[in-house]
Amino acid sequence: MRLNMADNNGINSRFVKNPFNNKTFIIRTMAADEVALAVNWAGQEGWNPGLNDASTFYHADPSGFFVGELDDQIIAVGSAVIYDDQFAFCGLYIVAPEYRGKGYGLALTKHRLAHCGDRNIGIDGVLENVKIYQRIGYVPFYENRRYQFTASAKLFNPIYIKPITNDDLQQIFVYDRQCFPAPRDNFLTHWITQPQAKSLFYTADGKIKGYVVRRRCLEGYKIGPLFADNAEIAQQLLNAVQVDIEGQTVLLDVPEINAEAVKIAEQEKMSVVFATARMYQKGLPNIDNNKIFGITTFELG
């Protein structure tokens, strides 16, 4: 049993005495290489993570990923990414099956909430657990629905749609702030430029009017974010980002709060395969939900 308040890497830890036995449950910050373990667990849970999620997630907030250890064995993982002084997002929450229902997950959740402090905290909660999340202060606002479809070669206007380059990133960061509650420049840089990804933006009259990112996953692809000024531009970006993966399975996480986004999904004959409740601790952020046609990821908001 450890006797100090740091692990072998010097990462601050929190000791929690397990009421069911004499073992010590330790909550500590993940090392960079441990994020891959959490993402691997997500794969085992059927979440179909992206091939580069471990590295790209970590760039969002290196201090925002946690493990729960029981006598040196990791039995729980979860993130609490702090974006700025006002906003944080919790996700990537998994307890090993044999340790569920024993209080370890709640201890990890309380630790993550404390880590976020007085910020507005968001989550994408599994629908059957909404009442549990409400008991710890989360309020549901709408569902994010995961749609699945098969990519096809569709028409789009190449005059307006371009690949995102490093020279475009600052403009993308500005546009992104219309659709996300806080700056996330470092994360977006790695998200947009990750290997096996396709990142496009729509430009007209010298202005960016939308952008989209597609990433390779364990199975098929996920699209997100898909942000656009209107449904027509969103459709153009959606068409453009799938033409080179015809026949592949694609997932798009659509917020029901944007009726035009749901309409596109239904018109494209996409099938709902999963859904979450978007919940916040301190109210719905002041962002332009009508421009969000596909969220970035359930894990990071």
N, C-alpha and C positions, 0 to 999 in steps of 0.2 A: 504493500500500500504506500502511495506517495505521501510524503510528510510536508512538502512545501506547496506554494501556490503557483507553481509553474511546471510545465512538462519539460521533457528533455530538450525541447527547442526554445525554451524560454517564453512560451506563449501562455499568457495569463489564463488561469483555470478557475472554475467554481466547483466546490465540492458539495454534493447533495447526498445526504444519508438516505438510503433506500429503506423505507419503513417495513418492507417485507423480509429483509434479511440483513446481514451485517456487511454486505458489500458496499463499496463507495462508488457512487455515480459521479463522474467528473464531466463538466461541460467546459470545453475550451475552443479557442479559435482554430480553424483548420489551417494546416500548412498548404502551400500552393498545390503540391502534388496530391493532396487528399481530396481536392474538389473532384478529381476524376473518379474517386470511389463513390461519391454522392451521385454523380451522373450515371455511373454504372448501375447503381441501385435503381435509379430512375428507369433505366432500360429494362431491368428485371421486373419492375412494376408495370411495364407496358406503356410507359410515357413516350417512347420513341424519341429520345433526345437527339440533338444534332451531333455530328461527329466532332465538332470543335467546341461544344458547349462548355466543357470544363475550363478551357483557357479563356474563352470570351466572357463567360460569367464572372470569372475571377477579376477581370479588369474593371468590372463595374464597381467593386469595393473590396479590396483584398482583406479587409478586417471584418467583412460581413458574412462569413461562412463558419459554421460551428458543427462540432461533433459532440455527442454524448458517449462517454466511455464507462463501461462497467468492468472494473478490474482489468484495465488496459485493453479491453475489447470494445471497438466502436459498435454501438448498437442503435444509434440515432444520428441523423444529420438534418440540417436545416440552415437556411440563409436568412439574413436580415440586412439587406443592402441599403445603406444610407446614401441618398443622392445629394441632399443638401441639408440646410438647417431646418427645413420645413417638411421634407417628404422622405419616406422610406418604404421599402416593399419586402415582404417576407414570403418565402417560398422554398422549394426544393426540400420539403419536409417529409422525411421518411423514418419510421421506426422499424427495425428488423422484426419480421412477423412474430417470432417467438417471444418478443418483449413488449408487444402491444397490450394496452389495457392495464398497465402496471404503474402508470404515473410518470414514466420516463419522458414520454413525449410532452406532457404538460409542463414538466420541469424545463425542458429545452425551449418550449414556446414562451414561457415566462421570462427565461433568460434573454431570448431574442427581443421580446417586447421591451425589457429594461434597457437593452443595448440601444434601441431606437429612441429612447427618451421621450420627449414631449412632441415628437413629430406626428404628422398624419401618416398612418401606416396602412398600406393596402395589401390585400391578398386576393388570390383566385382560389376560393375554397371549394372543395368537393361538395356537391349539393347535399348529400346525405349528412354532412357534418356542419351544416350552416348553424343549427341551434347551438352546437358546441362552441363555434366561433363567436356567436352572439354573447355567450356567457362571459367571454373575456374581452368584450368591448367592441367587436366588429359589427358593422351594420351593412346588410346587403342592399345593393342598389340596382343591379341588373345581372343578366347572365352573359358570359362569353361562351359561344357555341363553337365547338370544333367541327368543321366541315371537312369531309373527305371527297376527293374527286380524282379523275384521271386526266392528266395533262394532255392537251391537244394543240395542234398547230393552228392558232387563230390569227386573224388579221389585226394589225395595229399600224399606226402612223409613225414610221421611224424618224420623221422630221422633228418630232417633239420629244422623243424618248432616247436618252443617252445613258451609257454606262457611267456610274459614279467613279470619279478619279479623286486622287488626293487633293487636287485643286478645287474640287467641289465641296469638300467636307464642311468648311465653315458655313456655307450656305445651307447645307443639309442640317447642321446643328441648329441654325436659326429656325428653319421650318419645323424641325422636330419639336421645338418648344411650344408650338401651337397645340400639339397632340399629346404631350407628356408633361407631368407636373413639375419636373425639375430638369436642370441641365444634366446630360449624361454623355459628354463629348468623348471621354476616354473609352467608355464602353462602345459607343457607336463606331468609333474609328476601327476597333478590332472586329466588331460585328459585321460591318460593311465590307471589310477587306479580308475576312477569313477565307481560308482555302475552300475550294469547291462550293463557293457561293456565287450568286449572281445578284448584282445591285444596280438598279436603274433609277433614273429620275426623269420627271416630265418637266420640260421647260417651255415657256412661251412668253413673248414680250420681254425677254431678258430676266424672267423670274422663275424660280422653282415653284411648281404647283402640285408636287407630289413626289413620293419616292417609295420604292419597294425593295425588299431583300428576300432572297430565296437561299435556304441553306440545305445541305445534304444531311440526312438523318440515317439512323440505323436501317430504317425502311423508308424508301422514297425521299420526299422533300417536305419541308415546311416553308410557308411564306409568312413573313412578318418582320418588321411592320409593313403594312400597306396603308399609307397615309396619302390623302389626295383632297384637292379643293372641292371636288364633286364626284358624282357617280360615274360620269363619262370618263374622266381622267383615271379614276380607279380601275375601270374596266380596261382601258388601254394599257395600263401598267400590268394588270393581271394577265392580259393576253400576251404581252411582250415577255413576261418572265417565265412563261411555260413552253414557248415554241420549240426550244432545243431539248426538251425532256418529254416529248410526246410518248404517251403510253405509260408513264410513270405515275405512281400514287403520290398525291399532293394533299397536304393538310393546311387549312386556313382557319385561324381562330377569330371569329367574327363577333363583335359586341352587339347584342340585340338592341342596345340603346340607339344605334344608328340604323334606322329603318331602311335606308337606301342600301346599306351594306348587306343586310339580310335579304333584300330584294335581289341583289346581284347573285348571292349564293343560291337562292331558290331558282332564279332564271337559268343558272348554269347547271341545274339538277344535282347540286352537291348534296351529300347525305350527312346529317348530324350523327356523329359517333361518340360525342362526349360533351359535357358542359360543366362550367364552374360558375360560382357566384362571385362577382367582383364586389368586394367588401372593403370598407374603410373605417378607421377608428374615429376620424373627425370630419366626416362629410365628403361629398363628391368634389374632387378637385375642379378648379376653374380652368378647364381646357376645352378645345373645340371638338366635342365628340362626333360631330357630323363629318369630320375629316378622317375619322378612324374607321377604316374598312377592314383592317386586320391588325390585331394587337401584336406586339413584338414577341412575347413569350409568357406562358403562364407563370414561369418561375421568377421573372424579374419585372413583370408589369408591361 
